Amino acid sequence: MYKIHINPHWEISLSGETPLDTAVLLKLLVSIQKNGAIAKAAREVGLSYRYAWGLLRDGEKLFGEALMQTGRGRGTSLTPLAEKLVWADHRIKARLSPLLESIASELEGELSKMAAEKLSMIRMSASHGFAVAALLLQMIEAHLPIELSYRNSTDAVSALARRECDLAGFHVPLGQYQAPAFAMYSRWLDNDTHRLIQLAIRTQGLFVAPGNPHNILSLKDLAKPGIRFVNRQAGSGTRKLLELMLQDEGISSHNISGFESAEFTHSAVAAYIASGMADVGFGVETAARRFNLEFIPMVRERYFFALPVSSLNEPLIQSVLAIIRTPSFHSTINELAGYEASGTGEIFSLDDAFRSPACRQQVRLKSG
């Protein structure tokens, strides 16, 4: 199977001048930030010392400001401007990666169809998440033909109902929010015709800057004056979960500054806060830890793949299940901050997964 990689690429220029390609410059800046020395950073990136200096000088000429600063006994570090460039690149990648991965997967599928018209393909629709990304990597390593489309949970489940995909990823919180959350998906799922594969349990909560400078401890603190919130996009499972939690606590989203903002991944939310553009966000713990943010846990949830009962014995689906059930995949999940390989690979009917009477009552009210 073909494998396509599409990476974000951006340039900077003044009007009428030759643009500066940031790709190599940013790799060099990140390496300087890590190593504290230009010579070592240049070797790591694969540049000569002279070329690295020239690249840095080109950047400083463009911006009219220094990109590096040195201090006795402290080596070389980035200036605030250079740090802003690095964070801008983090945000661009966090925001665009799911879209580019979906486009790449579609192109791979088209090329594979051209190479062998009868090639079977696993069509997966899922919200962007760390466990899903880990599974995708292992499926690629196993050479399974897959077409992945990143979309929010409700869109994924509705696509399954329209037979536009074979596996639909969605997540449902444990505890008091399980019933109303599952009700959002129940219109597209049927206990007799669908089954659920549990992928993982994960924790969602609040992201705040190191040291929690604004002393944010609960959802009520989101409405405090001066607090800047960054949200996921409308329709995402995480945003819908947050809306349920706010409603339960009697907190109006109109009182939260930035509630109508829209970032498309947990990592994009974390990058936004880490770059100082917001004070707090809501998402999975893994993203917070990867951007060195503090995390305030609030709710645990299960991530499932829904699929038709009739496809459970299909060879490709069995291959996916075999990967999900391997000890190596379980270890990968457990190594993700905030994730647990609990129940990973188990198959449930809807009734078995959501057997709480309160949940079934909520589903009946919605569908009736």
N, C-alpha and C positions, 0 to 999 in steps of 0.2 A: 504494500500500500504506500502511496505517495505521502510525504510529510512536508507541509508548507509552514514556514515561519514568517510572520509579518510583524515587524517591530516599529514602534513609533519613531519618527524622525522629524526633527525641527531645526530651523535655521533662524538666525538673528541678523538683521542688517539695518543700517540707516538708509533713508531714502536715497536711491540712486547709486548706492555703493554695493560692492560684491558682498553677498551674505556670508556670515561665518557659520560653518557647519559645526553644530554643537556636539555631535556624536562622540568624537574622540576627545574633545575638550572636557566633556562631562565625565568620561571614564577616568581621565587624568585627575580631575578635581576630586572625585570620589576616592581615588587611590591616595592622593595627597592627604585627604581628610583622615584616612585610615592609618597611613604610615608616617605622616609628619615629616616627610622628606621628599623633595622633588626627584632626586636621583633614583631612589627606590621605587617611587611611584611610576617613573618613566619605564624602568625595567619591567615592572609588573604589567603595564599596559602594552609593552612591546614597542616602545619608542626610544629613539636615541635621546640622550640628555639635551643635545642641542635643539633637536626638533621640538621636544617638550617645552623648552624655554621659549622658542619662537611662537608656539601655539598659545602659550600663556600671554605673551606680549601682544599678540594679535587681539586676544580677548580684552586685554586692558586698554588697548588703543580704541577698540570699538566702544567700550563703556565709559572711557575716560576716568576709570577708577581702578585701583589695585584689586587683584583677585587673591593675593596671598599676603600673609603677614608673618614676620619672624620675631621671636623673642629669645633672649639669652636662656639657654638650657631648655627651651620648649620646642625647638625645631620650627618647622613651617606649618602654618595653619591657614584655613580659609578665612577671607574677610566676610562680613555679613552679606555683601553682594554675591560672592561665590556660593555661599550657603543657600541663598535664595534661588540661584540657578539650579543647584542640586535638588532642592525641594520641589522646584517647578517640574523637573524631569520625573521625580518620584510621583507627583500628582498626575502628570500626563500618562505615565505608564499604568498607574493604578486605575485611572478612569477608562483608558482606551483598550487595555489588554483583553477584557472579555469580548468586546466587539470584534477586535482583530482576530482573536482565536476562533470566534464563530465564523467569520468570513473565510479564514484559512481552512476550517473544517469543511465548509461548503465546497470550496475549490478542490480540496482533496477528494471529496465524494464525486464531483463531476469528472475529475481526471480518472478516477478508478472506474467509473461507469464507462468511460470511453475506452479504457484498456480492456475491460471485460464486462460486457453488458449484463451478464447474469450474476455478477458478484453480489452476494448478500451484504447488507449493511445494517449496523445497529444505529438507529436514529435516537439520539438522546437530547432531551430538552431539560434544562435545569438552571436554577439560579446559580450565580457564580459563588463558589465556596471552596475552602481549602481541602476538604475531604473529596469533593468532586474532582478537583484538580489533581489530587493524588491518585484517584482511581483512573482518570484519563491517562495519566502518565504510564501507569502499569498496563493499561489496555493497549497503548501504543507499543510498549516494549514487547507485549505478547503478539503484536502484529494483527490485532483484531480490527476489522474494518469498521470505522465509526464516523458518524456525522454528528457533531455536537453543535447545539444552538443554545447560547446563554440567554435566558429570558427569566422574568420574574416567576414566582411559584404558581400564581393563578394562570398566567399565560401558558406555562408548561403543562399543567393539568388539563387545561381546556384543549391544548394541542393534542394531548393523548386521546381525549374524547372524540376529536375530529380525525383520529387515526393518522395524524401528521408526524407522530413520533412513536417509538417503542418503549422508551423509559422516560418517565416524567419526574423530576426531582422537586420535592417540596418539604417544608418543615413545619412541625406543630409543637407548641410548648407543652411541657408536662405541668400538671397541676390545674389551678383554677382557670387558666386561659385556654386549656385544651379544647373544651367544647365549642366556644365561639370561634376559635381559630380554625378548627376542622370544618365548621359549618361553611366557611368561605370556599372550601374545595368540594364539598359534598355534592353540589349540583352536577359535577362532571364525573363523579366516581360512583360505582355501584358494587355492593358487596358480593353479588353473584358473578360479575364479569371482570372484576379487577382484584389484584393482589398487591401487597406492599412488601418491598425488600428494605429492611432497615440498614442504613449505611453507617450511622454514628449517632451518638448523643453529644451535643455541644452546649456551651454556655454563652449567653448573650448578656450584655450589661453596658455600663457607661464607660466611655473613653475620656480621660482627662490628662492634662499635662503632668509631667513629673513633679512630685511634691504637692499635687492637687492645690494650686495656688488660690482657687476660688472656693475651696472647701465644699465641693459638690459631693453630696452623699446619697441623694435620693432623687426621684423624678420631680419632686416639688421644687428642687433647687434649679431646675431648668427654666422656671418662670421668674427667677430672681432678676432684678434690674441689672443690666449690663452684661448678662451672660449670653454669649454667642453660641448658638447650636447649629450643627450641620447634620442634615438628615439624609436618609436613603431616598431613592426615587419613589414617586407615587406608584402603588400597585405591588411593590416588593413585599415579600413575606415579613421581613424585618420591620419595615415601616408600619405594616398592618398590625403586627404584634405590639409595637410601641403605642399605636393609637388605642388598642384595646386596654393596655395598662394605664394610659393616661385617663381614659374614660372611667375605668374602675376607681381611680383615685380622685376623680372630680377635677382634673386639671385641664383647662382649655388650651388647645394648641395655639389659639390666637394670642396667648400671653407668652409664647415662647419665641424669642427672636431668632429667626433663621429656620423656623420649622418648615417653611415651604421650599427650602433649598433641596437640591437633588443630586446626590452622588450615587454612582451605579455599582460600587463595590464596597465591601467592608474596608479594604485597604485604602480606597480613595478617601473615605471618611477619616481614617487614622492619619493619612498623609496631610489632610487639611488641618487637623488639630496640631500635628507635629510641626507644621510650618508656621504656626501661630496665627492662622486665619480664623480659627474658631476655638472655643473653650471646652466644648463637650460634644460628644456624639454617642450613638448607640449602635452596637454591633457585636460580632463574635470576638472572643478573647484573643485569638491568634493574631488578628490584625493589630490589636493594641500592643501586644508584646513585640511584634516585628518592627514597630515604629517607636519602641522604648517609651510607651505611654503607660500610665497607671490604669488599672481596670477595676471597676466596681461591679461584681457579679450580681445579676438580678433574676435571671430565669434560665432553666435548662430546657432543652428541646430535642426532639428526635427528628433526624433527617431521613426521609424515605425516598425510594423510587417506586412509583406506581407503574403497573404494567398489566396488560390483559392476561387473564388466567390461561387463555388459549396459547400464549407464547412461552409459558414457563418451561416447556420441554424442548423449545427450539435450541439447536446446538449453540448458536451464538449467545443466547441468553444464559445457557448453562455455562458457557465459557466465562461470561462476566461474573456469574455467581461464584464460580471456582476461584476467580481472582479475589473477590470480596471476602471469601472465607479463608484465604491463606493467612498463616501466622505473620508473614512478612507485611501484608497489607494492614493487619491489625496493629502491628508494631508501628507502622507509619502513622496510623490514625492516633495512637496513644502518644506519639511524640509531638503532635500538634497541640499547642497550648489551648486549653479549654475544650479539647475533644476527648471522647472516650470510645473505644471499640467495644461498647456494651450492646449486645444483641446484634452486632454487625453480621450481616448475611442471613439473619432469620427472616422467614417469610410469614406474613400475617394476612388474614382477611381483614376487611375494614372493621367488622364487629369485634374481632379479637384485639386489634390494635387500639380501638377506642371503645372499650366495653363499658365505660362508666355510664350509668343510667342518665346522668345529667347531660352527657355528651350526645347520647342517642336522642334524647328529648329535643335538644337544641337543633340537631340535624333534621328531625321530623318537622319542627316548626318552620325551618327555613325552606325545606323542600315542599311543604304542604301549603 
